Amino acid sequence: MDRVTHFASMMLRPLILASCFAFSPALLTSCTAAEWHPVAAMTGGFRLFGDDLDLQDHFSYGARFGISDGSRTTLFLDYVECHTWRRATSADSDIFALRALLRFDLLRTRLRPYVTGGFGGMMLQFNDAPNAGVGVFTYGLGADLRCSDRWSLFAEGTQDTYTENRVIYDSSGAVYGRGYRGTFSFPTVSAGILAHF
């Protein structure tokens, strides 16, 4: 299976997961279908890559679309991208992520702390190395401030975690050897505005 096909298959998993949650009786028993309503958000943030990928920490931006039960539970399809560069070579690198996220509000007050988590895929495009696609598990905490029935502001911190086998290439691009299988992660701090329809 090539990387493009592998990445496409990973993109289907969050959609399937979101569908399973959306139609799960455990989530729907507390409200009728009429209480679910669409939501959309614009996000901006800062990704901290650490030393694993030799990438410069940089700004990110994205969008979310989903449904909310009007009480505590929101399901999102979340897209984020970040355009950064390698520290050693200064070569441009683009990081794209598509994730299905479940958000659960801990309180129903105007200021609502929440927990969030989900699964998805991430595409890493390098100009100085082969591209890669990995599956990610995302989890984090945040807070949402309701400004009105239609609008709210939120801020959150999340952690993207993924597992990969390190592959070593020679100067011609051929596989030279394989390294250890490791788990890597990097945090993201983000904020945005959320609209309820």
Disulfide bonds with the S-S distance in Angstrom:
none
